[in-house]
Amino acid sequence: MKKITFVALSLAFMFLFLFGCQSKENISTATNVNSPSLSENNNQLSIDNHFTSVSISKPKGFNKITFDDKESLKAFQDIFSSAVKEDGIVDIAAPEFYMDIVYDKASQQSLFLWLGEKGQRSTFMKTEDTNTIYTVSSDMTDKLIELVESRFN
């Protein structure tokens, strides 16, 4: 009899514990609409255009280059604004480059970059969201190649 009571109480306790841990369906999480990394339609890589520099380095921080001139920053603004979210599951090799978009001393955003060849598309990924990639056209890849090769070579 004690065994049956113990099992019944144990099951009741587990049921209450599991039931109490369930999330409520009607609760939504608030999103900061002014976040620089979010776009209105969530299909574009939206970067706040008020960044002061862009740094690119190879893996492990080797050969870090920084772009802070107006012409380069404008080119990066055009490239970032043209990046489009790709649907599907992300299964991609380690990134070729790391990028830091610096807004001020206390604020920056980091991206991974896979630089395509001339005439190919290039790929970006937010470091905080490794399940989503964004691609840019072959024209933007050519612009990226010009920027990167002008400083790395």
PyMOL commands that place a pseudoatom at each C-alpha (Angstrom):
pseudoatom trace, name=CA, resn=MET, resi=1, chain=A, elem=C, hetatm=0, pos=[0.000, 0.000, 0.000]
pseudoatom trace, name=CA, resn=LYS, resi=2, chain=A, elem=C, hetatm=0, pos=[2.814, 2.386, 0.875]
pseudoatom trace, name=CA, resn=LYS, resi=3, chain=A, elem=C, hetatm=0, pos=[4.473, 1.611, -2.433]
pseudoatom trace, name=CA, resn=ILE, resi=4, chain=A, elem=C, hetatm=0, pos=[1.327, 2.477, -4.416]
pseudoatom trace, name=CA, resn=THR, resi=5, chain=A, elem=C, hetatm=0, pos=[0.898, 5.733, -2.496]
pseudoatom trace, name=CA, resn=PHE, resi=6, chain=A, elem=C, hetatm=0, pos=[4.539, 6.625, -3.070]
pseudoatom trace, name=CA, resn=VAL, resi=7, chain=A, elem=C, hetatm=0, pos=[4.280, 5.922, -6.829]
pseudoatom trace, name=CA, resn=ALA, resi=8, chain=A, elem=C, hetatm=0, pos=[1.017, 7.896, -7.098]
pseudoatom trace, name=CA, resn=LEU, resi=9, chain=A, elem=C, hetatm=0, pos=[2.484, 10.877, -5.255]
pseudoatom trace, name=CA, resn=SER, resi=10, chain=A, elem=C, hetatm=0, pos=[5.671, 10.699, -7.330]
pseudoatom trace, name=CA, resn=LEU, resi=11, chain=A, elem=C, hetatm=0, pos=[3.685, 10.688, -10.568]
pseudoatom trace, name=CA, resn=ALA, resi=12, chain=A, elem=C, hetatm=0, pos=[1.514, 13.574, -9.362]
pseudoatom trace, name=CA, resn=PHE, resi=13, chain=A, elem=C, hetatm=0, pos=[4.609, 15.567, -8.394]
pseudoatom trace, name=CA, resn=MET, resi=14, chain=A, elem=C, hetatm=0, pos=[6.287, 14.912, -11.775]
pseudoatom trace, name=CA, resn=PHE, resi=15, chain=A, elem=C, hetatm=0, pos=[3.090, 15.864, -13.604]
pseudoatom trace, name=CA, resn=LEU, resi=16, chain=A, elem=C, hetatm=0, pos=[2.828, 19.144, -11.690]
pseudoatom trace, name=CA, resn=PHE, resi=17, chain=A, elem=C, hetatm=0, pos=[6.520, 19.859, -12.200]
pseudoatom trace, name=CA, resn=LEU, resi=18, chain=A, elem=C, hetatm=0, pos=[6.362, 19.237, -15.953]
pseudoatom trace, name=CA, resn=PHE, resi=19, chain=A, elem=C, hetatm=0, pos=[3.064, 21.067, -16.340]
pseudoatom trace, name=CA, resn=GLY, resi=20, chain=A, elem=C, hetatm=0, pos=[4.385, 24.055, -14.380]
pseudoatom trace, name=CA, resn=CYS, resi=21, chain=A, elem=C, hetatm=0, pos=[7.486, 24.308, -16.576]
pseudoatom trace, name=CA, resn=GLN, resi=22, chain=A, elem=C, hetatm=0, pos=[5.509, 24.633, -19.811]
pseudoatom trace, name=CA, resn=SER, resi=23, chain=A, elem=C, hetatm=0, pos=[5.588, 28.041, -21.492]
pseudoatom trace, name=CA, resn=LYS, resi=24, chain=A, elem=C, hetatm=0, pos=[2.368, 29.831, -22.163]
pseudoatom trace, name=CA, resn=GLU, resi=25, chain=A, elem=C, hetatm=0, pos=[1.509, 30.113, -25.878]
pseudoatom trace, name=CA, resn=ASN, resi=26, chain=A, elem=C, hetatm=0, pos=[0.153, 33.645, -25.702]
pseudoatom trace, name=CA, resn=ILE, resi=27, chain=A, elem=C, hetatm=0, pos=[3.318, 35.163, -24.226]
pseudoatom trace, name=CA, resn=SER, resi=28, chain=A, elem=C, hetatm=0, pos=[5.444, 36.910, -26.833]
pseudoatom trace, name=CA, resn=THR, resi=29, chain=A, elem=C, hetatm=0, pos=[8.968, 38.163, -26.476]
pseudoatom trace, name=CA, resn=ALA, resi=30, chain=A, elem=C, hetatm=0, pos=[9.583, 41.826, -27.113]
pseudoatom trace, name=CA, resn=THR, resi=31, chain=A, elem=C, hetatm=0, pos=[12.076, 42.818, -29.781]
pseudoatom trace, name=CA, resn=ASN, resi=32, chain=A, elem=C, hetatm=0, pos=[13.993, 46.064, -29.811]
pseudoatom trace, name=CA, resn=VAL, resi=33, chain=A, elem=C, hetatm=0, pos=[12.901, 47.711, -33.061]
pseudoatom trace, name=CA, resn=ASN, resi=34, chain=A, elem=C, hetatm=0, pos=[15.855, 50.071, -33.032]
pseudoatom trace, name=CA, resn=SER, resi=35, chain=A, elem=C, hetatm=0, pos=[18.441, 47.298, -32.937]
pseudoatom trace, name=CA, resn=PRO, resi=36, chain=A, elem=C, hetatm=0, pos=[21.070, 47.975, -35.615]
pseudoatom trace, name=CA, resn=SER, resi=37, chain=A, elem=C, hetatm=0, pos=[21.240, 44.338, -36.717]
pseudoatom trace, name=CA, resn=LEU, resi=38, chain=A, elem=C, hetatm=0, pos=[17.521, 43.866, -37.403]
pseudoatom trace, name=CA, resn=SER, resi=39, chain=A, elem=C, hetatm=0, pos=[15.794, 44.773, -40.622]
pseudoatom trace, name=CA, resn=GLU, resi=40, chain=A, elem=C, hetatm=0, pos=[12.164, 45.623, -41.102]
pseudoatom trace, name=CA, resn=ASN, resi=41, chain=A, elem=C, hetatm=0, pos=[11.367, 42.571, -43.189]
pseudoatom trace, name=CA, resn=ASN, resi=42, chain=A, elem=C, hetatm=0, pos=[14.076, 40.334, -41.689]
pseudoatom trace, name=CA, resn=ASN, resi=43, chain=A, elem=C, hetatm=0, pos=[15.244, 39.300, -45.192]
pseudoatom trace, name=CA, resn=GLN, resi=44, chain=A, elem=C, hetatm=0, pos=[18.152, 41.717, -45.385]
pseudoatom trace, name=CA, resn=LEU, resi=45, chain=A, elem=C, hetatm=0, pos=[21.350, 42.108, -43.436]
pseudoatom trace, name=CA, resn=SER, resi=46, chain=A, elem=C, hetatm=0, pos=[20.571, 45.502, -41.988]
pseudoatom trace, name=CA, resn=ILE, resi=47, chain=A, elem=C, hetatm=0, pos=[23.566, 47.245, -40.508]
pseudoatom trace, name=CA, resn=ASP, resi=48, chain=A, elem=C, hetatm=0, pos=[23.218, 50.673, -38.938]
pseudoatom trace, name=CA, resn=ASN, resi=49, chain=A, elem=C, hetatm=0, pos=[24.915, 53.010, -41.423]
pseudoatom trace, name=CA, resn=HIS, resi=50, chain=A, elem=C, hetatm=0, pos=[26.445, 55.126, -38.660]
pseudoatom trace, name=CA, resn=PHE, resi=51, chain=A, elem=C, hetatm=0, pos=[29.522, 52.952, -38.226]
pseudoatom trace, name=CA, resn=THR, resi=52, chain=A, elem=C, hetatm=0, pos=[32.904, 54.649, -37.939]
pseudoatom trace, name=CA, resn=SER, resi=53, chain=A, elem=C, hetatm=0, pos=[35.125, 51.838, -39.186]
pseudoatom trace, name=CA, resn=VAL, resi=54, chain=A, elem=C, hetatm=0, pos=[35.198, 48.295, -40.519]
pseudoatom trace, name=CA, resn=SER, resi=55, chain=A, elem=C, hetatm=0, pos=[38.010, 45.929, -39.586]
pseudoatom trace, name=CA, resn=ILE, resi=56, chain=A, elem=C, hetatm=0, pos=[38.708, 42.730, -41.472]
pseudoatom trace, name=CA, resn=SER, resi=57, chain=A, elem=C, hetatm=0, pos=[41.098, 40.036, -40.360]
pseudoatom trace, name=CA, resn=LYS, resi=58, chain=A, elem=C, hetatm=0, pos=[41.967, 36.510, -41.337]
pseudoatom trace, name=CA, resn=PRO, resi=59, chain=A, elem=C, hetatm=0, pos=[41.201, 33.743, -38.838]
pseudoatom trace, name=CA, resn=LYS, resi=60, chain=A, elem=C, hetatm=0, pos=[42.907, 34.069, -35.454]
pseudoatom trace, name=CA, resn=GLY, resi=61, chain=A, elem=C, hetatm=0, pos=[43.294, 37.841, -35.939]
pseudoatom trace, name=CA, resn=PHE, resi=62, chain=A, elem=C, hetatm=0, pos=[46.175, 37.731, -38.411]
pseudoatom trace, name=CA, resn=ASN, resi=63, chain=A, elem=C, hetatm=0, pos=[46.633, 40.597, -40.884]
pseudoatom trace, name=CA, resn=LYS, resi=64, chain=A, elem=C, hetatm=0, pos=[43.937, 42.869, -39.458]
pseudoatom trace, name=CA, resn=ILE, resi=65, chain=A, elem=C, hetatm=0, pos=[43.108, 45.822, -41.695]
pseudoatom trace, name=CA, resn=THR, resi=66, chain=A, elem=C, hetatm=0, pos=[40.865, 48.740, -40.841]
pseudoatom trace, name=CA, resn=PHE, resi=67, chain=A, elem=C, hetatm=0, pos=[38.802, 50.857, -43.186]
pseudoatom trace, name=CA, resn=ASP, resi=68, chain=A, elem=C, hetatm=0, pos=[37.844, 54.253, -41.820]
pseudoatom trace, name=CA, resn=ASP, resi=69, chain=A, elem=C, hetatm=0, pos=[37.939, 56.553, -44.860]
pseudoatom trace, name=CA, resn=LYS, resi=70, chain=A, elem=C, hetatm=0, pos=[34.629, 57.891, -46.196]
pseudoatom trace, name=CA, resn=GLU, resi=71, chain=A, elem=C, hetatm=0, pos=[34.931, 56.209, -49.590]
pseudoatom trace, name=CA, resn=SER, resi=72, chain=A, elem=C, hetatm=0, pos=[35.481, 52.736, -48.113]
pseudoatom trace, name=CA, resn=LEU, resi=73, chain=A, elem=C, hetatm=0, pos=[32.747, 53.193, -45.496]
pseudoatom trace, name=CA, resn=LYS, resi=74, chain=A, elem=C, hetatm=0, pos=[30.291, 54.202, -48.232]
pseudoatom trace, name=CA, resn=ALA, resi=75, chain=A, elem=C, hetatm=0, pos=[31.246, 51.095, -50.227]
pseudoatom trace, name=CA, resn=PHE, resi=76, chain=A, elem=C, hetatm=0, pos=[30.632, 48.906, -47.161]
pseudoatom trace, name=CA, resn=GLN, resi=77, chain=A, elem=C, hetatm=0, pos=[27.264, 50.599, -46.595]
pseudoatom trace, name=CA, resn=ASP, resi=78, chain=A, elem=C, hetatm=0, pos=[26.266, 49.710, -50.167]
pseudoatom trace, name=CA, resn=ILE, resi=79, chain=A, elem=C, hetatm=0, pos=[27.499, 46.127, -49.763]
pseudoatom trace, name=CA, resn=PHE, resi=80, chain=A, elem=C, hetatm=0, pos=[25.733, 45.559, -46.428]
pseudoatom trace, name=CA, resn=SER, resi=81, chain=A, elem=C, hetatm=0, pos=[22.463, 47.084, -47.635]
pseudoatom trace, name=CA, resn=SER, resi=82, chain=A, elem=C, hetatm=0, pos=[22.407, 44.751, -50.652]
pseudoatom trace, name=CA, resn=ALA, resi=83, chain=A, elem=C, hetatm=0, pos=[22.929, 41.537, -48.646]
pseudoatom trace, name=CA, resn=VAL, resi=84, chain=A, elem=C, hetatm=0, pos=[19.886, 39.243, -48.705]
pseudoatom trace, name=CA, resn=LYS, resi=85, chain=A, elem=C, hetatm=0, pos=[18.971, 36.443, -46.306]
pseudoatom trace, name=CA, resn=GLU, resi=86, chain=A, elem=C, hetatm=0, pos=[19.189, 32.943, -47.769]
pseudoatom trace, name=CA, resn=ASP, resi=87, chain=A, elem=C, hetatm=0, pos=[16.637, 30.296, -46.840]
pseudoatom trace, name=CA, resn=GLY, resi=88, chain=A, elem=C, hetatm=0, pos=[17.612, 26.800, -45.814]
pseudoatom trace, name=CA, resn=ILE, resi=89, chain=A, elem=C, hetatm=0, pos=[19.906, 25.020, -43.409]
pseudoatom trace, name=CA, resn=VAL, resi=90, chain=A, elem=C, hetatm=0, pos=[23.386, 26.473, -43.012]
pseudoatom trace, name=CA, resn=ASP, resi=91, chain=A, elem=C, hetatm=0, pos=[26.240, 24.005, -43.467]
pseudoatom trace, name=CA, resn=ILE, resi=92, chain=A, elem=C, hetatm=0, pos=[29.315, 25.992, -44.371]
pseudoatom trace, name=CA, resn=ALA, resi=93, chain=A, elem=C, hetatm=0, pos=[33.076, 25.813, -43.941]
pseudoatom trace, name=CA, resn=ALA, resi=94, chain=A, elem=C, hetatm=0, pos=[34.994, 27.963, -41.479]
pseudoatom trace, name=CA, resn=PRO, resi=95, chain=A, elem=C, hetatm=0, pos=[34.979, 31.643, -42.474]
pseudoatom trace, name=CA, resn=GLU, resi=96, chain=A, elem=C, hetatm=0, pos=[37.767, 33.146, -44.545]
pseudoatom trace, name=CA, resn=PHE, resi=97, chain=A, elem=C, hetatm=0, pos=[37.575, 36.503, -42.780]
pseudoatom trace, name=CA, resn=TYR, resi=98, chain=A, elem=C, hetatm=0, pos=[36.244, 38.073, -39.596]
pseudoatom trace, name=CA, resn=MET, resi=99, chain=A, elem=C, hetatm=0, pos=[34.694, 41.535, -39.711]
pseudoatom trace, name=CA, resn=ASP, resi=100, chain=A, elem=C, hetatm=0, pos=[34.090, 44.048, -36.948]
pseudoatom trace, name=CA, resn=ILE, resi=101, chain=A, elem=C, hetatm=0, pos=[31.751, 46.939, -37.694]
pseudoatom trace, name=CA, resn=VAL, resi=102, chain=A, elem=C, hetatm=0, pos=[32.593, 49.611, -35.137]
pseudoatom trace, name=CA, resn=TYR, resi=103, chain=A, elem=C, hetatm=0, pos=[30.003, 52.216, -34.155]
pseudoatom trace, name=CA, resn=ASP, resi=104, chain=A, elem=C, hetatm=0, pos=[31.899, 53.774, -31.238]
pseudoatom trace, name=CA, resn=LYS, resi=105, chain=A, elem=C, hetatm=0, pos=[34.332, 52.637, -28.553]
pseudoatom trace, name=CA, resn=ALA, resi=106, chain=A, elem=C, hetatm=0, pos=[31.666, 50.661, -26.702]
pseudoatom trace, name=CA, resn=SER, resi=107, chain=A, elem=C, hetatm=0, pos=[29.572, 49.338, -29.567]
pseudoatom trace, name=CA, resn=GLN, resi=108, chain=A, elem=C, hetatm=0, pos=[30.402, 47.052, -32.450]
pseudoatom trace, name=CA, resn=GLN, resi=109, chain=A, elem=C, hetatm=0, pos=[28.937, 44.202, -34.460]
pseudoatom trace, name=CA, resn=SER, resi=110, chain=A, elem=C, hetatm=0, pos=[30.851, 41.175, -35.732]
pseudoatom trace, name=CA, resn=LEU, resi=111, chain=A, elem=C, hetatm=0, pos=[30.346, 39.190, -38.922]
pseudoatom trace, name=CA, resn=PHE, resi=112, chain=A, elem=C, hetatm=0, pos=[31.923, 36.229, -40.662]
pseudoatom trace, name=CA, resn=LEU, resi=113, chain=A, elem=C, hetatm=0, pos=[32.787, 36.681, -44.344]
pseudoatom trace, name=CA, resn=TRP, resi=114, chain=A, elem=C, hetatm=0, pos=[33.233, 34.138, -47.113]
pseudoatom trace, name=CA, resn=LEU, resi=115, chain=A, elem=C, hetatm=0, pos=[34.631, 36.137, -50.030]
pseudoatom trace, name=CA, resn=GLY, resi=116, chain=A, elem=C, hetatm=0, pos=[33.685, 34.755, -53.439]
pseudoatom trace, name=CA, resn=GLU, resi=117, chain=A, elem=C, hetatm=0, pos=[35.825, 34.908, -56.557]
pseudoatom trace, name=CA, resn=LYS, resi=118, chain=A, elem=C, hetatm=0, pos=[35.288, 37.644, -59.148]
pseudoatom trace, name=CA, resn=GLY, resi=119, chain=A, elem=C, hetatm=0, pos=[31.845, 37.141, -60.673]
pseudoatom trace, name=CA, resn=GLN, resi=120, chain=A, elem=C, hetatm=0, pos=[30.603, 35.017, -57.751]
pseudoatom trace, name=CA, resn=ARG, resi=121, chain=A, elem=C, hetatm=0, pos=[28.474, 35.774, -54.719]
pseudoatom trace, name=CA, resn=SER, resi=122, chain=A, elem=C, hetatm=0, pos=[29.925, 36.381, -51.251]
pseudoatom trace, name=CA, resn=THR, resi=123, chain=A, elem=C, hetatm=0, pos=[28.403, 35.345, -47.933]
pseudoatom trace, name=CA, resn=PHE, resi=124, chain=A, elem=C, hetatm=0, pos=[28.035, 37.073, -44.550]
pseudoatom trace, name=CA, resn=MET, resi=125, chain=A, elem=C, hetatm=0, pos=[26.951, 35.567, -41.250]
pseudoatom trace, name=CA, resn=LYS, resi=126, chain=A, elem=C, hetatm=0, pos=[26.287, 37.340, -37.965]
pseudoatom trace, name=CA, resn=THR, resi=127, chain=A, elem=C, hetatm=0, pos=[28.479, 35.857, -35.259]
pseudoatom trace, name=CA, resn=GLU, resi=128, chain=A, elem=C, hetatm=0, pos=[25.521, 35.789, -32.875]
pseudoatom trace, name=CA, resn=ASP, resi=129, chain=A, elem=C, hetatm=0, pos=[23.289, 33.935, -35.394]
pseudoatom trace, name=CA, resn=THR, resi=130, chain=A, elem=C, hetatm=0, pos=[25.178, 31.084, -37.045]
pseudoatom trace, name=CA, resn=ASN, resi=131, chain=A, elem=C, hetatm=0, pos=[21.978, 29.596, -38.458]
pseudoatom trace, name=CA, resn=THR, resi=132, chain=A, elem=C, hetatm=0, pos=[21.448, 32.368, -41.006]
pseudoatom trace, name=CA, resn=ILE, resi=133, chain=A, elem=C, hetatm=0, pos=[23.530, 33.542, -43.949]
pseudoatom trace, name=CA, resn=TYR, resi=134, chain=A, elem=C, hetatm=0, pos=[23.249, 36.608, -46.157]
pseudoatom trace, name=CA, resn=THR, resi=135, chain=A, elem=C, hetatm=0, pos=[24.626, 36.809, -49.694]
pseudoatom trace, name=CA, resn=VAL, resi=136, chain=A, elem=C, hetatm=0, pos=[25.593, 39.686, -51.946]
pseudoatom trace, name=CA, resn=SER, resi=137, chain=A, elem=C, hetatm=0, pos=[25.634, 39.808, -55.731]
pseudoatom trace, name=CA, resn=SER, resi=138, chain=A, elem=C, hetatm=0, pos=[28.666, 39.218, -57.906]
pseudoatom trace, name=CA, resn=ASP, resi=139, chain=A, elem=C, hetatm=0, pos=[28.936, 42.999, -58.454]
pseudoatom trace, name=CA, resn=MET, resi=140, chain=A, elem=C, hetatm=0, pos=[29.162, 43.562, -54.700]
pseudoatom trace, name=CA, resn=THR, resi=141, chain=A, elem=C, hetatm=0, pos=[31.674, 40.708, -54.437]
pseudoatom trace, name=CA, resn=ASP, resi=142, chain=A, elem=C, hetatm=0, pos=[33.837, 42.466, -57.026]
pseudoatom trace, name=CA, resn=LYS, resi=143, chain=A, elem=C, hetatm=0, pos=[33.637, 45.646, -54.929]
pseudoatom trace, name=CA, resn=LEU, resi=144, chain=A, elem=C, hetatm=0, pos=[34.560, 43.668, -51.783]
pseudoatom trace, name=CA, resn=ILE, resi=145, chain=A, elem=C, hetatm=0, pos=[37.513, 42.054, -53.562]
pseudoatom trace, name=CA, resn=GLU, resi=146, chain=A, elem=C, hetatm=0, pos=[38.807, 45.481, -54.606]
pseudoatom trace, name=CA, resn=LEU, resi=147, chain=A, elem=C, hetatm=0, pos=[38.564, 46.750, -51.039]
pseudoatom trace, name=CA, resn=VAL, resi=148, chain=A, elem=C, hetatm=0, pos=[40.139, 43.717, -49.389]
pseudoatom trace, name=CA, resn=GLU, resi=149, chain=A, elem=C, hetatm=0, pos=[42.870, 43.072, -51.956]
pseudoatom trace, name=CA, resn=SER, resi=150, chain=A, elem=C, hetatm=0, pos=[43.887, 46.738, -51.981]
pseudoatom trace, name=CA, resn=ARG, resi=151, chain=A, elem=C, hetatm=0, pos=[44.837, 46.458, -48.300]
pseudoatom trace, name=CA, resn=PHE, resi=152, chain=A, elem=C, hetatm=0, pos=[45.943, 42.821, -47.953]
pseudoatom trace, name=CA, resn=ASN, resi=153, chain=A, elem=C, hetatm=0, pos=[48.371, 42.906, -50.901]
for i in range(1, 153): cmd.bond("trace and resi %d" % i, "trace and resi %d" % (i + 1))
show_as sticks, trace
zoom trace
